[in-house]
Amino acid sequence: MGSAIRRSRRHAEEHAAHWAQPQSGTLTFVALGDSTAVGVGVDDPRQGYVGIIARRLARATGESVRTVNLAVSGARAQDVLDSQV
C-alpha cells in the first residue's frame, strides 16, 4: 500500500475522531458528506472546508459555532441520504 493511501486512511480516522469531540456554541453548523468534509487531504481537520466555513460563520455573526460533522470518508450520495440526513 502506498504512503499516500496510508496517509489518507490515517487522516480519515484522526479527523473523524476530531469532529466527534463534543463542542459548544450558540449556532450549530452541520456538515454532511464524504472525505472532503471530514478533512482528508489536510493535516489539521480545522483547515478543511468545514472548519473554514465554521470560522467564517462565527466571524460573520459574532456568535460561537458548534460544528457537527456527520461526514464519513468514502460516503457516496446515497450513503449521505441513508445515514447522515
Secondary structure as UniProt FT lines:
FT   HELIX           3..20
FT   STRAND          27..31
FT   HELIX           35..38
FT   TURN            39..41
FT   HELIX           45..47
FT   HELIX           49..61
FT   STRAND          65..69
FT   TURN            73..74
FT   HELIX           77..83
//
